[in-house]
Amino acid sequence: MGHGHHHHHDHDHGHGHGHGSEGAALPAAFDTSVPDEALTPEQHSRRSMLRRAGLLGAGLAAGSVLGQTAGAAPAYAQGGGRGRKNGFLWLAGDHHIHTQYSSDGKYRVVDQVRQGARHGMDWLVITDHGSATHARIGVEKVNPDIVEARAAHEDTLVFQGLEWNIPAAEHGTVFVHPGRNEVSVLKQFETGYDGSVKGATSSTPANEALAVAGLNFLADQVKRRKVKDALMLANHPARKGIDSPHEIRAWRDATSPGHRIAVGFEGAPGHQAGGLPKPNGPGGARGIYDGSPSANSFAGYPLESYRTWGGFDWMTATVGGLWDSLLAEGKPWWITANSDSHQVYADTAARGGGDFNANGRYDDPVYGGQIDLTENDYWPGYYSRTHVGAEGFTYADVMDGIRAGRIWVDHGQLISGLDVRVAGGSRWATLGGALHVKKGTRVTLTVNVALAGGPNWAGFVPKLARVDVIQGDVTGEVKDKDTFTAPTARVVKSYEVNKDSGTVKLTYDLGRVDHPVYVRLRGGDGKRTAVGPNGAAVDPAGPAIDVIGDADPWEDLWFYSNPVWVLPS
């Protein structure tokens, strides 16, 4: 079914502050042996958030369906149940962040890392735009700033990456495991395979092939041990309609399961402040999803795919849509949610001067003297979060967790924790995993949702109104690579949430399973819902299409999980 294992046993991290070996030290905020008074204000704030969410110390195991060892429950799920006896460390992060090394950015690396840490991020990827200037000097010049930020913020894992102009398609995050070759591999990749650098942006078969070649180049660098690992995630995939279904499948299938590089796409784009109505906001579109088809767009996509739905990309938000069609093939393809932070809403900093093309960066930001209400972005962690189940606090553990699909995402801190287990016989699997059972085995989905433990960054306590279970059949590889529907996927159960705090436990009986299926979860605050694009029988109360100029992101909060497969034989 394509669920290749890919684990790293050799954790040499190229810099020396405790993100290294197996059993690396926990971040101070997580480590209950470190007293509160020994924490920095940033660490103290992080610990308070963890404590409120019941995710600290003994609380990590309390009520956790992941809190058992593999011996007690053998699992096929990649890493499911292995590692920490208290379950996984759920590390929040953001893989899409810009700095003064992007032609449309302005902040220092340390500004973004400091803000990300303050807003609860455990890992971040710096992803300045691929361009001729960035390939020539930016990719090298940003590295000392990243190394410095790693040293200044030891409780935050800071990856170096770039925003790849995917030949023939949209943008994507590419990032590598830190080490002595991180700059040279990224530079070589950008110089040889970036669509903008190579003049390869139009939708032609040759340019599509160049994108696949770029992914194979990265896989080769990992195989040759130039870098320990590399990953690619497609960004804002439906925004321009130029990521066709066959291209997404080609990226996913480009490299062998053991060295899979392209593993998913943004389920929700950044730029979420874009929908705040005027006069207190930009009055535009959430995600800046305000376009329409062009000559390079895939002709099969409907006009409504160019908008977000409850802040999520149409490919993810449509039950029975493109994401479900990928999952129905039984192959891994994951979703994330990110800030795409360039210019932050209501900030007072202005871009510094300097010649970007000559220097590869802008000068440091300056005080602008006014609050800017026209910007579209939030700081990393302020609104969008990608939570990764990691076996430890290392770069390799985060990358392994992403590749394994142990990921759930949320907006506005709608919930503070999510445990998912699909169990049958004596086995269980969690997010991203596959449960192998005998045909006819009774299978149960168990979900523990930790509700919001306190106010979010907009100052209110969000309330989860409903949780939906979405299920689809695994029908195997598609003949037509441009398929973007999954006729069997639908909401099979909805739960009304009638409490404001603590943990909600939900169970769903899949019955005696006799054919391969997958399940995934979605939940919302109930403020804006609509019948899904495929009708009420498929999705009676899903996210509504976002209205340009009137889409306050704080009044429409959702969480989504990645899938779990059940594979009877």
Residue, then its C-alpha position, 0 to 999 in steps of 0.5 A: m500500500g506504499h506505506g514505506h518505513h523511513h527511520h533515522h538511527d543516527h542523529d548527528h545534528g551539526h550543532g551542539h545544543g542538545h537536539g542530538s542523540e536518541g533520547a535528546a533532552l526535552p525542551a525545558a518547557f516540557d521537562t518537569s524536572v526544570p522548575d518554573e522559576a528556572l524558565t525564561p519568560e518564553q519557556h514559561s509561557r509555553r509551559s503554561m499552554l502545555r499545562r492548560a492543555g493537560l499535555l505536561g508530565a503525567g498529563l501526557a499519558a492521562g487519557s492518551v490512547l497513545g500511552q501504551t508501548a508497542g509490546a502491549a499493542p503491536a501496531y503496523a502504524q509507522g512508529g505507532g506505539r513505539g518510542r516514548k512510553n507516554g505516547f508521542l510528543w506533539l510538536a507544533g510547527d510551521h513549514h512556510i515562513h519568509t524573511q528579509y531574504s525574500s523579495d516580498g518579505k521584511y523580517r529578520v530570521v530571529d524575528q520570525v523564530r522569536q515570534g514563533a516560539r512565543h506563539g507555541m511553535d516547537w519547530l519552524v522552517i525558513t522558506d524564502h522564495g526560490s529566485a535567481t538572487h536567492a540561488r546566487i547568494g540568499v541561500e548562503k547568506v541566510n544560513p548564519d542567521i538560521v544558525e544564530a537563531r538555533a543557538a538563541h532559541e534552543d527550544t525551537l527546532v529551526f530548519q533551513g528550506l526554501e519556497w520552491n517554484i515547482p516547474a510547471a506548477e505552484h510553490g512548495t516547501v523544500f527543506v533538509h535536515p541540518g548539517r554541514n551540507e544543508v546550504s550546498v544541497l539547497k543551492q544545487f537544488e535551487t540552481g538546477y530545478d527551480g522553475s523561476v531560475k530555470g524559466a520553467t514555469s509554464s505547464t509543459p510536459a518537459n517542465e513537469a518532468l523537471a519537477v520530478a527530476g528535482l525530487n529525485f535529486l533530493a532523494d539521491q542526496v539523502k541516499r548518498r548521505k549528503v543530508k540526512d533527510a529532505l522533504m517537500l510539501a506543496n503550498h497553496p495547491a488550489r490557489k491558481g489551479i495550476d497543480s493538476p491532479h496528475e502532477i500531484r500524483a507524479w510528485r508523490d510517486a516520484t521517489s521510492p517509498g523508502h526515500r519519499i520526498a513529496v509527502g503532502f500539501e497545505g490543507a490550509p494556506g497562510h495569509q488568513a488575515g486577508g479575509l478580515p473586512k475593511p476598515n479593520g482589515p485588508g478586505g480581501a480573500r483568506g489565503i489571498y485565494d482570489g484568482s481565476p483560471s489562466a492558460n496554465s490552469f488545469a481545465g477540469y477544476p471548477l471556479e469554486s476551487y479558486r476560493t478557500w472553504g472555511g479557510f481551507d484549500w478546496m482540495t482538502a475541504t471538499v469531502g469526496g474531492l481531490w485529497d480523498s481521491l489520493l487517499a482512496e488509492g491507499k497511498p500516503w498524502w498528508i495535509t498541513a496548515n501554515s502562516d506563509s508569514h511575510q508581512v504581519y497584520a497590525d504590525t508597526a515594522a516597515r521594510g528596511g532599505g537596501d538593494f535586494n538584488a545586489n545584496g540578496r536581502y533587505d536591510d533590517p526592518v525599521y519602525g514604520g510609525q503606524i499600525d498596518l491594517t492592510e497586511n494579510d499575515y499572522w506570525p507563525g503559531y498565532y493562527s495556524r498550527t501543524h501538530v506532528g507526533a514525534e518520538g523525541f525532540t530532534y530534527a529527525d524525529v520531526m521529519d519522521g513524524i511528518r513523513a509518517g503522517r502523524i499530523w493534525v492541524d487547527h486554526g485559532q487554537l480551536i482544540s489543544g490536543l487530539d488522540v486518534r486510535v483505530a483498533g481491531g483484534s489486538r492491534w491499533a494504528t494512529l494518524g498516518g498509519a495502517l491497521h492490518v486485520k483479518k477480514g471481518t474483524r470488528v474495528t473501532l475508532t476512538v478519539n480523545v479531543a482536548l478542548a481549548g484550554g484557555p484564550n487564543w491569540a485573539g483573546f477569546v476561548p474558542k468552542l468546538a461545536r461538532v466533530d465529523v468522521i469522514q470515511g472512504d473506500v480504498t479503491g486502488e490506483v486510478k487509471d486516469k491520473d487526473t481523477f479528483t473525485a472519490p465517490t465513496a467518501r462521505v461524513v459517516k458520523s457527526y458528534e455534537v460537542n456539549k462541553d466547554s472544557g476538558t476532554v471529549k471522548l468519541t467512539y465510532d464503530l466501523g463494524r466488521v470490516d471486509h474491505p480496505v477503508y480509511v477514516r479522517l476527522r474534521g471539527g468546527d466551531g459551528k459558526r459558518t457551515a454549508v452543504g458540501p460541494n458533493g451534496a448533503a448525502v456526502d457532507p451535510a454541514g461542511p465549511a462554507i466557501d469564503v466570501i472575498g471581503d467578508a471572511d473574518p478568520w476568527e469567526d470560522l475555526w476548524f481542525y482536520s486530521n490526517p487519515v488512518w487506513v484499515l486494511p483487512s486481508 
